[in-house]
Amino acid sequence: MRGRSVFDSASAGRYGPKDVTPDTIAPLFFLATSLLLVSGVLKLVRPRATAQALLDAGLPGSRAVARGLGAGECAAAAFAAAAPARGGALALALVYLAFAGFVGSVLRTHPTAASCGCAGSKAVPPSLLHLGLDVVAAAAGLTYLAQHGPSVGVWFARLGWGSVPVLAGLVLAGWLLIVVVTEVPPAWSAWTPPTDDQAAPHADRHLVAEDALSIAGIGPGHPSLWPGVAADAGAPG
């Protein structure tokens, strides 16, 4: 028996590209696949926002076109889940690269657009965050293709009962990503740091209050300014 260690993959130089296995990238890949499927279904059910986003970007836009895009996304997601190593992962990567190109174009030409139309009637404002996530999803597809990753059925079967928490984690991660993409960019755009100009009105209000008290004959140290002390407590008897 050879004295080979189970950590031989790291013996040639610690962790490197060989340690990126299909199981390593599979959660991210199937998360991207699931989100693409959801995006496609939303376009099929509620295509109006997608059609409007296409028109705003100067592209042909109609409900039929939006539904066609949704159907294509659903087909690409199904292909990616069922046969990633036979071109499905490449299809996924190409779709997300197209998303990234569209979002980048909208950011350049219409930076204040309310939505890119990626999620049906749900407003998803174009942002660098959205663009970056599209690029990450495309990279996950290409990496999974290079690793000849298994289909979603085979991968979950290998996990056994471990697939239950993994599935729950994917659902939670997908929901969090949707919240981040839809809520963070508008909140960031709406927030502005305080400036010296904003501090001036508070000081002005303070001076106005002091002037009003002086006009009423109430100056610093006046008994009425002290709780529990009558206003005529300091008057001569």
N, C-alpha and C positions, 0 to 999 in steps of 0.2 A: 504494500500500500504506500502510495506516495504521500508525503507530508504536505499536501497542497492546502492552502488556507481558503476559506470561503471569501476572503477579502483579496483574492488575487487580482481583481480588476483595479485595485488601488495600488498594487505593489509596484507598478511600473512608473509611478510618479504621482501618487495620491489620486485625488479625484480629478477626472478630466472628461473629455467628450465621450469616452466609452461608457461612462457611468450614466449618461442620459439615455435611459431605456424607454421603451414604449409605455411602461407602467408609470414612469416619471412624468411624462407629458400628457398621458391619457386624460386625467381630470380636467386640465385646461382645454384640451382638444374637444372633449365631449360637452364641456360647458359652452364653448363657442358654438358647437353644433346645435345645442338646445336653444341658445339665444337666437340663432339664425332661423330656426324653425318657428319660434314664437314671433319673430319679426315678420316672417312670411305669412303666417296665419292672420296677424293683425292687419296686414295690407289687403289680404283677401276679404276680410270681414268689414273693415273700415278704410277704404282706399282714398277717401277724399283728401286727407292731410298729405299723403304722399304725392297725389296728383298736383296739389297746390305747391308743394315744395319743388317739384320738377319744373313747374311753370315759373316759379320765382327765380330759379336758377337758369332760365332761358332754354329749357329743354322741353320736348313734347310731353305734355302732361294731361292725362285724362284718367277716369276711373278704370277704364279698360287697361290702360298701360300700367297703372299701379297694381291692379290685380295680376297682370302678367308678371310683373316683377315679384309679387308675393308668391305666385306659383313657382317661379324659378328658384326662389330662395328655399321654399319647402322641398323642392326636388333636390337641390344641392345638399341640404341638410340630411335628407334621407339617404342620399348616395354616400355622403361622408360617414354616416353612422353605420351603414351596411357594408360598405366596401372601401374603407379608407386607403388600403394599400393598392387598390386597382384604379385609383384616380379620384376617389371621393375626397381624400384629404386635399388634393390639388384643387378640386372644384371649390372646396370651402375657402382655401387660401385666396383664390382668385376673386371670389365674391367679396371677401373682407378687404382685399386691396382695392376693389372697385368702390366699396363704401368709403375707404380712406381717401381715395381720389375725389369722390363727390363732396365729402365733408370739407376737404382742403379747398376745393373750388368755391364752395359756399362761404367759407371763412374769408376767402380773399375778395370775393365779389359782393357778398351780402353778409358782413360780419354781425349785423344786428338781427338776422333772420330768427323768427320765433321757433322754428322747428326745421329739422332736416327730413322729416317724414319717415324716419326709420322704424317707427313703432306705431303706425296707424294714427289714430286720433290723439294718442298721447304725445304731447309736445316734447321733443327731444332737441334742445337748442344745440346748434353746432358749436363745438369747442375743441380746443387742443386736447383735452382729456378724452373726448370721444374719438378723435383722430388717433391718439396714441393707443387706445384700447383696440381699435380696428387693426392697427399694425401688429399688435401683440397677438391677436387672434389669427391673423394671416401667418405670422411666424410659427405659431403652434401647429397650424395645418401643414406647413412645409416640413417642420421637424418631425411630425408624426408620420408623414409620407416617407421621409428618409429612413425612419426607424422601422418601416413596414409594420406599423401598429395594427392590432387586431380590430375586428368590428366591435360594436358596442355590446352585442350579445355574448361574444366570446370573452370580452374583457370582464363583464359583470359575472359570468359563469366562473371565471378563475378566482374572483374575489370571494365566492361563496356567501356566507352570512355577512361577511364584511362589506358586501355591496349595499346593505341597508343604511349604515351610517354614511357611506360614501354618497349614496343617492340623496340623502337628506342634506349633506354638506353642499352638493351641487345645486340643489334647489335654493338653499339659503344664499349661496354665493351669487347665483343668478339674480335673486331678488335684490340683494345689496348693490350689485352692479347697476341694475336698472334705476334704483333710487339715487345712486351717486351720479350717474350720467344725466338724469333728468333734473335733479335738485341742486347739486353743488354749483354748476356753472352760473345759473341765475342768481344764487345767493352770493357768489363771489363777485359778480358784476354789480349787484346792488349795494355791496358794502363799500364804504369809503372811509379812509382813516380820518380821525378828527384833525382839524387844523386850528391855527390861532384865530382865524376869523370866526369860527364857531364858538370859541370861548368868550368872545367880546360881548355877545348879547346877554350872557349870564351876569357879567360885571355891570352892564348897563341897567339891568333889572334891579340889581342890588342897590345901585345909586338912586334910582327912582324911588325905591321903598324908603330909603333914608330921608330923601327930600320930602316925601309925603308925611312922614312922622314929624319932621321939623315944622312943617306948615301947621300941623295939628297941635303944636306946642309940646310934643313928646320928644324929648332929647335923650341922649345916653344917660342911664342911671335913673330914669323916671320910674316911680314906684309901679306904674301900670305895666311895666315890662317884666316885673317879677311876679311869678305865680303866687297866689295866696295873699298878696299885698294890695290893699285897697288903693284906689287912685288918689284919694285925699289923705293918705296916711302921712304924707310929708308936709301937708299944708299947715300953717300956723293956726292955733286955736283961739 
